[in-house]
């Protein structure tokens, strides 16, 4: 009987530790995902700005060619 109680206690402790580690890993993963989304947003903004600058430069070159 004592063996069964000890075995159940050990299983409970291992399960508790495993769940705690999983929650920590989930939090780290969520933080990494947020950082990736932030970087993706910045990249998209820069891409849009580059496209705008490209169009402006093309228009400026057309004006120079027409002179």
C-alpha positions in Angstrom: 0.0 0.0 0.0 2.8 2.4 0.9 4.5 1.6 -2.5 1.3 2.5 -4.3 1.0 5.8 -2.5 4.6 6.7 -3.2 4.2 5.7 -6.8 1.1 7.9 -7.2 2.9 10.8 -5.4 5.9 10.5 -7.8 3.6 10.4 -10.8 1.8 13.5 -9.5 5.0 15.4 -8.9 6.4 14.5 -12.4 3.1 15.6 -14.0 3.0 18.9 -12.1 6.6 19.7 -13.1 5.9 18.7 -16.7 2.9 21.1 -16.9 4.9 23.9 -15.4 7.6 23.5 -18.0 5.0 23.4 -20.8 3.4 26.7 -19.6 6.9 28.3 -19.6 7.6 27.0 -23.1 4.2 28.3 -24.3 4.9 31.7 -22.9 8.3 31.8 -24.6 6.7 30.7 -27.9 4.0 33.4 -27.6 6.7 36.0 -27.0 8.7 34.9 -30.0 5.6 34.9 -32.2 4.8 38.5 -31.1 8.4 39.5 -32.0 8.1 37.9 -35.4 4.8 39.6 -36.1 6.3 43.0 -35.1 9.2 42.5 -37.5 6.9 41.4 -40.3 4.9 44.6 -39.8 8.0 46.7 -39.9 9.2 44.9 -43.1 5.8 45.5 -44.8 5.9 49.2 -43.9 9.5 49.5 -45.3 8.4 47.6 -48.4 5.5 50.0 -49.0 7.8 53.0 -48.4 10.3 51.6 -50.9 7.6 51.1 -53.5 6.5 54.7 -53.0 10.0 56.0 -53.3 10.5 53.9 -56.4 7.5 55.4 -58.1 8.6 58.9 -57.2 12.1 58.3 -58.6 10.6 56.8 -61.8 8.5 60.0 -62.3 11.5 62.2 -61.6 13.5 60.2 -64.2 10.7 60.6 -66.8 10.6 64.4 -66.2 14.4 64.5 -66.7 14.2 62.5 -69.9 11.5 64.8 -71.2 13.8 67.9 -70.8 
